[in-house]
Amino acid sequence: MQGDCTHPRTEFLARRDGVDYLRCLDCDQVLEADDLESVPAVDEDRDLDR
């Protein structure tokens, strides 16, 4: 297991009892979606005003 991986690329594996499970495409670790830090969403409305 690679301790330095930040899991930037994941794929959805399954949902069980309300928990989403993801697999990191870089290190192959299986994670609970809640364990990953939330990524700030892009404000698309702001970007369209340009």
Residue pairs with C-beta under 8 A, 6 or more apart in sequence:
1 27
1 29
2 26
2 27
2 29
5 24
5 26
5 27
5 29
7 22
7 24
7 26
7 27
7 29
7 31
7 36
8 26
9 24
9 25
9 26
10 22
10 23
10 24
10 25
10 31
10 36
11 22
11 23
11 25
12 20
12 21
12 22
13 21
13 22
13 23
13 30
14 20
14 21
15 21
19 32
19 33
19 34
20 32
20 33
20 34
21 30
21 31
21 32
21 33
22 30
22 31
22 32
22 33
22 36
23 29
23 30
23 31
24 30
24 31
